[in-house]
């Protein structure tokens, strides 16, 4: 009887793994957006940013260890407990500086509605999958001509930085990025996506009519995702 139950459990688990692995990337993306609680997500990013600021005031070696500990915590509540503990050991001056930065950040990301840009990560050399980290969406707050406003980035499940413009590495990149965003957003895409494994900041992805497209910004060239990967590959 026990062996029968074990066999049934193993079979059920195998079926679940097969189902998860057999999901198309489009289905993974749909599931990620359907599960998104935008209000809670904003609060989690604020918490993660606060943790990053607290840890920044520690020494380099200690900072590296703390980042690893926080990244490995299973829930945002446990992260908050660790961050609050670290907070108590900071000087009054450091706390004041951090609170000022967090209040400014909080006001900026709460006053407008962002575009939630989902991160995709490599599954293998030819396949991308949805980032399943605690914080897997970037927040893009476009201005009316797509030249600036606020871009908040998450990486490895944590807040990783912000900028007033889409990050650039060349003059041509800075000139082309707003043009590309205007072209894409005029098409009213269902979702925007990002993957650092596809030439870093030089590509932006979007979903339209159940297809995923990749736009190379400097080159002003657009591909379906499968064609792009066949031509350029994935950086692991």
C-alpha positions in Angstrom: 0.0 0.0 0.0 2.8 2.4 0.9 4.7 1.6 -2.3 1.5 2.2 -4.3 1.1 5.7 -2.7 4.8 6.5 -3.3 4.5 5.4 -7.0 1.3 7.5 -7.4 3.1 10.5 -5.9 6.1 10.2 -8.1 3.8 9.8 -11.1 1.9 13.0 -10.2 5.1 14.9 -9.6 6.5 13.7 -13.0 3.3 14.8 -14.7 3.5 18.3 -13.0 7.2 18.7 -14.0 6.4 17.7 -17.6 3.4 20.1 -17.7 5.6 23.0 -16.4 8.4 22.3 -18.8 6.0 21.9 -21.7 4.5 25.4 -21.2 5.3 27.7 -24.1 7.1 31.0 -23.3 3.9 32.9 -24.2 2.0 30.8 -21.6 4.7 31.5 -18.9 4.5 35.2 -19.7 0.7 35.2 -19.5 0.8 33.4 -16.1 3.4 35.8 -14.7 1.3 38.9 -15.6 -1.9 37.3 -14.4 -0.3 36.6 -11.1 1.1 40.1 -10.7 -0.3 42.1 -7.8 0.8 45.6 -8.8 0.2 47.2 -5.4 2.1 44.6 -3.5 4.8 44.6 -6.1 5.5 48.3 -5.7 5.8 47.9 -1.9 8.2 44.9 -2.4 10.4 47.1 -4.6 10.4 49.9 -2.1 11.5 47.3 0.6 14.2 45.8 -1.6 15.5 49.3 -2.4 15.6 50.2 1.3 17.5 47.0 2.0 20.0 47.9 -0.8 20.6 51.3 0.8 21.0 49.9 4.3 23.5 47.3 3.1 25.4 50.0 1.1 26.4 51.6 4.4 28.1 48.4 5.5 31.7 47.4 4.6 32.3 45.7 1.2 32.9 42.2 2.5 30.0 42.4 5.0 27.8 43.9 2.3 28.5 40.9 -0.1 27.6 38.4 2.6 24.4 40.3 3.6 23.2 40.5 0.0 23.6 36.8 -0.3 21.6 36.2 2.9 18.8 38.5 1.9 18.6 37.1 -1.6 18.3 33.5 -0.2 15.4 34.4 2.1 12.1 32.8 1.0 9.7 35.6 1.7 9.6 39.4 1.6 8.5 39.3 5.3 11.7 37.6 6.3 13.7 40.1 4.2 11.9 42.9 6.1 12.8 41.4 9.4 16.5 41.2 8.5 16.6 44.7 7.0 14.9 46.1 10.2 17.5 44.4 12.3 20.3 46.0 10.2 18.5 49.3 10.4 18.8 49.4 14.1 22.6 49.3 13.9 22.9 52.3 11.6 23.8 55.8 12.9 21.1 58.5 13.1 22.8 60.3 10.2 22.7 57.2 8.0 19.1 56.5 8.8 18.1 60.1 8.0 19.9 59.9 4.6 18.3 56.6 3.8 14.8 57.7 4.8 15.1 60.8 2.6 16.1 58.7 -0.4 13.4 56.1 0.2 10.7 58.8 0.6 11.7 60.4 -2.7 11.8 57.0 -4.4 8.4 56.0 -2.9 6.8 59.2 -4.1 8.2 58.8 -7.6 7.0 55.3 -8.2 3.6 55.7 -6.6 2.5 58.9 -8.4 2.2 57.4 -11.9 1.3 54.0 -13.3 4.4 52.2 -14.8 4.7 49.7 -17.6 5.6 46.4 -16.0 8.5 44.9 -18.1 9.0 41.2 -17.3 12.5 39.8 -17.2 13.3 36.7 -19.3 16.4 34.6 -18.5 18.1 31.7 -20.4 16.8 28.2 -20.0 19.5 26.8 -22.3 21.5 28.0 -25.3 18.4 28.3 -27.5 15.5 29.0 -25.1 14.4 31.8 -22.8 12.1 31.4 -19.8 10.3 33.7 -17.4 12.4 35.0 -14.5 10.8 33.4 -11.4 12.7 35.5 -8.8 10.9 37.5 -6.1 11.1 40.7 -8.2 11.0 39.8 -11.8 9.5 43.0 -13.3 11.2 46.2 -14.2 9.2 49.4 -14.0 9.3 51.8 -16.9 7.7 55.3 -16.5 7.7 56.9 -19.9 7.4 60.6 -20.5 5.3 61.7 -23.5 8.1 61.4 -26.0 9.8 58.4 -24.4 13.1 60.2 -23.8 13.1 60.1 -20.1 11.1 59.9 -16.8 12.0 56.9 -14.6 13.3 53.3 -15.3 13.5 51.0 -12.3 15.4 47.7 -12.8 15.3 44.4 -10.9 17.8 41.6 -11.3 18.3 38.3 -9.6 15.0 38.8 -7.7 16.1 42.2 -6.2 16.0 45.9 -6.9 19.2 46.7 -8.9 19.0 50.3 -9.8 17.2 53.2 -11.4 17.8 55.9 -14.0 16.0 58.9 -15.5 16.6 57.6 -19.0 16.8 54.2 -20.6 20.4 53.2 -20.0 22.7 53.9 -22.9 26.3 53.0 -23.9 26.6 55.1 -27.0 25.3 58.3 -28.5 23.5 56.4 -31.2 21.8 54.2 -28.6 20.6 57.3 -26.8 19.2 58.8 -30.0 17.5 55.5 -31.2 16.0 54.3 -27.9 13.1 56.8 -27.7 12.4 56.2 -31.4 12.2 52.4 -30.8 9.9 52.8 -27.8 7.6 55.1 -29.8 7.4 52.6 -32.7 6.7 49.7 -30.3 4.1 51.5 -28.1 2.2 52.8 -31.1 1.5 49.1 -31.9 -0.1 48.8 -28.5 1.8 45.7 -27.5 0.2 43.4 -24.9 3.5 43.2 -22.9 7.0 44.6 -22.9 9.8 42.2 -22.0 13.5 42.5 -21.3 16.4 40.0 -21.3 20.0 40.9 -20.5 20.9 37.7 -22.3 20.0 39.3 -25.6 22.7 42.0 -26.1 21.9 43.6 -22.8 20.3 47.1 -23.1 20.5 47.0 -26.9 17.3 44.9 -27.2 13.8 45.3 -26.0 11.1 42.6 -26.5 7.4 42.8 -26.8 4.3 40.5 -27.2 1.8 41.1 -29.9 -0.8 38.7 -31.4 0.8 35.8 -29.4 4.2 36.4 -30.9 7.4 37.7 -29.3 9.4 40.2 -31.1 13.0 41.5 -30.5 13.9 45.1 -31.4 17.7 45.8 -31.7 17.9 49.5 -30.7 21.2 50.7 -32.3 20.6 48.8 -35.5 16.8 49.7 -35.6 16.1 46.1 -36.7 13.2 43.9 -35.6 13.0 40.1 -35.5 10.7 37.4 -34.2 12.3 35.9 -31.2 13.0 32.5 -32.9 14.7 34.2 -35.8 16.7 36.5 -33.6 18.0 33.5 -31.5 18.9 31.6 -34.6 20.9 34.5 -36.0 22.5 35.9 -32.8 22.1 33.3 -30.1 21.8 33.8 -26.3 24.4 35.1 -23.9 24.5 32.8 -20.9 
